[in-house]
Amino acid sequence: MSLSKTEAKQLLERMIFDDQKAQQWVEDVWGITPILGDSAAKLYEAFEALIECCPEDKLDALLQTYLQEKMDS
């Protein structure tokens, strides 16, 4: 079953940020140290841009790979 871009993004966000909202994660990192917070914000911006430009089938394949790796470990 193929996932939509929105569904794939939500699942990837859960995998990366656990149950925390991505923006909250950036703010938490920023609270620890502004230098890492700046990097966290740039990382999240890059994540958003990659999600936008990546075709749904590629996102789905990437997600399936991560899920399979998680199940195998």
Secondary structure, DSSP 8 states (H G I E B T S, - for coil): ----HHHHHHHHHHHHHTTS-HHHHHHHHHHH-HHHHHHHHHHHHHHHHHHHHS-HHHHHHHHHHHHHHHHH-
